[in-house]
Amino acid sequence: MPAKKKEFVGRSDEQILPLTDVISSLDSIRAYRRRSSRDIDEKFRKLGGMGYPEARKIWNQVEDDIDRIVDMPMQIPAVPSMIRLTYMLRLMGRMFLILLVVVIAARFVKAWQSSLGELLGDNMWFLIFVVVGSLVGINGEMVVDFMIRRKIIKYEKSSEEKYRKNVDAVKKATQGLIDRLAKELERSQKDRADFSFQLFFDDYDGIEVVSSKTPRSLFVFKRDFKVFKAVVK
């Protein structure tokens, strides 16, 4: 009696959706939207645990390229010091904000007026000092962060060829995962519209862009790039 042919059981949505997440993550690295390489590593480990044996191989092939792209800002003169400065300004801003809340409470909350009112709440110069400190911390962080971004963008444009090999390797890895996603959806007979992903580039094979938008800075100024929502063909 002939053996029964084993029926193929497609993957569940929960097993396929992580593919779309990793695709978007790799594409963002290619676009210099950096994130922790440790987080990317964890995403690939998750894929491997879900029955994608090629995930570990892809990660091993592209890990050094991702690390080099992620570490790029630290190679730009003055940027590491400016990044440390933003941390200091952020801490300063938060500390002064907490102190400002205490000063306001000492001035208006009855329970605090008796103990701190004379020391803090009624001292106008101290209040001015705290307000100025808060503004310097918060606005200083924003200004330095803006300067860092401008330096990084300028460096990215001037070093395209230097990182071309790394960017191309990440693109190749992203394409491989897109191909695997298409295969999984075809085998599982899933609706491709349920497995869309976000991209900064629309030059991959086997995708269909369903929508695009131009992000805005501070909700007003249009950025010089687009973000695409795509599905596999």
Helices and strands as residue ranges (DSSP letters): H 13-30, H 37-49, H 54-70, G 72-75, H 79-108, H 110-112, I 113-121, H 124-158, H 164-188, G 192-195, E 197-199, E 207-213, E 216-217, E 221-222, E 227-232
